[in-house]
Amino acid sequence: MDSVLDGLTEEKTESFVNMLSEIGHESPIEHVSFTFAIEGVSRSLLAQITRHRIASFSVQSQRYVREKGFEYVVPPEIDKIPAARAKFIQAMEDDQRTYEELTAVLMEGYLKELLEQGVPEKTARSKAEKHAIEDARYVLPNACATRIVMTANARSLKNFFRLRCCNRAQWEIRALAEEMYRQVYAAVAPTLFGHCGPACVDGVCTEGKMSCGKAAEARALSDAARGQVTLNQSCERNYMLPFREITLEDKPMVEHCGSHYNYHLCERCFVDLFSVWRAITIRRSASKTALCW
């Protein structure tokens, strides 16, 4: 093991990581992990982020932590309309009041039961409060803010960014994913996360008929963030196109560049091919569209 790092320069490491990314061999980067401290997000986001199961989460408990004057997240679309914002804040205040009133009623009942069982008053009050907030939390809203510590390996993070940086992801988790990506890419591991972001940035859109139709815009924003060249100035960036998307009519266009193995296309050829596809698609029936864009 002592010889593993022998002769491994920064340039060789970068080249190796780029090669792994290009061929889709990502298991080696599972040995790299990142931990994030996340706050000011809603319980609604929590329900989404914990669906990424190859990650570890620690979350502020509502069972053992009493939500006195809980913080909450206001959706931007509600925040920009004064009347909607007023109703939303009123609902949060009503929820807080209901939570406190329900906690008090439950605590009184539990305390009475414990005292009747002979439990010392100090111990009984502590147990009664914990029992009360465990049940009272059911009235708390999805907007209620929480704190999360999340640890995930690099491969899982790349999948997370692919799904959650997409324009079709819910606004709150998309904002979080974009900030997490910015931090790991700009400040920690630019090579490791160089080919990252929504699926359309380094490939084709995976959303099918639900596509936002803004892949070119997403790619341009990603290029600007990475400091890369703009479209048609380089032939270095690659896209993996699935075999099922390619027809016999498209095959000559794919094969005209001899460096492309297994339909692994450079950017210029990808753009050329897409232009052909778009022209062909206009002539085909809608049910045989070759590429979602």
N, C-alpha and C positions, 0 to 999 in steps of 0.2 A: 504493500500500500504506500510505502514511503516514496516510491518512484512514480506514482500517478501524476504528480504535478511537474515532474521533470520536463523541461523544455516547453512547458505550456505557457506561452506568452499571451498577452492580452489580444493580439491580433489573431493568433491561432484559436483562442477561445471564441472570439467573435465569429470567425469563419465557421467553426464547428457548430455553434448554436444556430447560425443562419442556415447551414446545411440541414440540420435537424428539422427546422421549421419548414423549409422548402419541400422536403420529402414527406412531411406529416408524421415524422417519428418523434412523438412528444413524451414518451414514457420517461426518458432520462431527466426531464425537468420537473418530474414529480418530487424529486429530492430537494427542491428549492421551495421554501414556504415563506409566506408573508402574514403578518398579524396587523389588523386594523382596529383602532378604537373609534367607534362610530357613535355619535350622539346627535340629538335634535332630529331624529327620524321617527316616523309614526309606527304604531303597531300594525298598520296596514302593510307597510314596507317589510316589517318583520315576517309576516306571513309569506311574502314572496321570496325573500332572500334565503330563508331556511329551506326552501325547496331545492337549493343547490346542496345536495346531501354530502358530496365529497368535500366537506369543509367542517370546521368545528366552531360552535357558537356558544357564547356565554351572554345571557340577557338579564337585564335588571328585572327582578321578580315583582309581579303585582300581588303575589300571594303573601309575601313576607314584608314588602315595602309599602307602607301606606301612602296613597296618592293624595297628599294634602296640597291643594292648589296646583294640580297637575298642569304641566306644560302641554301644548298641543301644536300640531302642524296645520297651517292653513293652506289649502291648495291655491296655487296662483290664480286660477280662473275664478275662484270665489273671492280672493283677495282684491282683485281689480274692479269688482262691482260693489260699490258701497252698500247697497241694499242686501246683497247676498252675504257680504262680510258681516253685517250687523246681525243677520239671522243666524249665521254660523257661530259667532261669538256668544250669542244668547243661548244657543243650544249647548255650547261647551259649559257655560255658567250653570245652566240647568242640570247638566250631567254631574257637575261637581257637587252641587247642592244635594242632588238625589243620592249620590255616592256617600256623602257625609251623613245624611239622615238615615240611610239604610244601614250604614256601619254602626251608628249609634244604637239603632233599634236591635240589631243582631247582637251587638256586644252586651246590651242589657240582658237579653234572654240567655245568652251563653254564660254570663257571669252569675246569674241566679242559679242556673243548673250546677255550676261548679262549686258554688258556695254551699249548696244543699248537699253536695257530695263530700263536704268537709275539706275541700282544697283551701289552703291559706289564701287570704284575700289578695296579697301581692302577686302570688303565682297565678291565681284565678283571673285577675285582670289582664295579665300578660297573655295567657292562653285565650281568653275571651276575645281580645283584640285581634290576635292572629287568625282565629277562627272566623271572626266577623269580616275582616278585609278579604279573606279567601273567597267568600261568597259575594260580598258587595262589589268586587271587581267586575262582575258580569255586566254591570250597567255602564262601565267605562267605554268610551267611543274608540273607533279605529284611529282617530286623529291623535289620541293620547301619545305623547312622546315617550321614547324609551332609549336605552343605551345598550350597545352591543359590542362585544369583542369577537372578532371573526378571524380565524386562521385558515388559510387555504394554500395548497401548493400551486406552483406556477401554471401547471396544465389546467387545473380546475379554474384558475383565475382567467385564463385565456378563453375558456368556454363561457364563463360568466360574462366577460366583456363582449363576446360574440353575440350573446343573447340580450344582454341588458343595455348595451350602448346603442342598440337598434332604435330607430325612430318610433317603432311601434311598441316599445317597452313603455310601461307606465311612467309618468313624468318623474316621480320621486325616486324610484330605484334607478332610472336612467341617469338622473343627476348625480346620484351616489356612485354609480358605476363609472361615469365619466371622470369624476374627481379621483376615485381610486386608481383608474388607469393613468391619469395625469401624474399622480404621485409615484407610481411604480415605474412608469416609463421615463419621465423627465428627471427624477431625482435618484433612482436606484438602479434600474436594469433596462436601459434603452435597447440593448441588443436582444435580450430575452423577450421583450414585448414589442419588438419592432413590427412584426406582422400580427397586428392585433386590432381589436375594435369590432364593429358590427360585421356580419358575414360579407356584406357587399363591398367592403373596403378592399379585401384581398381575395375576392371570389365573386360568386353570384349570389343574388338575394335568395334567401331560403324561405321567404314568407309566402311564396306562391301568389295566388290572386289577392292576397291581403297586403301585398307590397305597397310601401308608401310612394314608390316611383321616384325616389330622390337619391338613388345610388350614386349618381355622378356628383351630386352635391356633397354627400357623405364622404366620398373618396377625396374630393378637393379639400374638405375641412381636415381630413386625416392627414393628407399630404402636407398641408400648411403647419399642422401641429408637429409633424415629424421633421419638418424642414426638408422634405423631399422635392424632387422635380415635379413639374406639372405634366399633364397628359401629353403624350406623343413626343416628349423630349428624351425619353429613355426607353430601352428595351429590356430593362433589368427586372422589373416586377412581374411576378407570375400569377396566373390564375388556374386553378384546377377545375376543368369543366367535366361534368359527369358524362359517361358514354351515352346514356339514354337520351341526352339532350341533343346529340349530334346526328344529323341525317346524312345520307349519301351525297346530297347536294352540297353539304357543308364541308365534306371531307377534303376536297382539294385545297380549300382555304386553310384548313387546319394543318395540312401536311406541307404547305409551300415553304415553311421555315424548317429546315432540317434539324435544328437544335431542339425541337420540341418532342420530348419523349412522353408517351402515354397521354397525349393531349394536354400537356403541361405548357400552357401558352404564355409567351411574354406579353407585356401590356399592349404593344402596338398591334400584334396579331389578334389579341383579344378584341380590341376596338374595331379592327378591320372586319373580324368575323361577326361581331355584333351588328355592324352596318349591313352585312349581307343578310343576317338573320332577320333584321328589321324589315328589309325589302321583301324577303321571302314570306315573312309572316303576314304582310299586307295582302299577299296573293293567296295565302292559305285560309282555311276556315279558322274561326276563332278557337275551336277545340284543339287545334294542332300548333298553337303558339310555341315556338322553340325555346324562348327564354323570358323569364319574368324580369322586368327592369324597373 
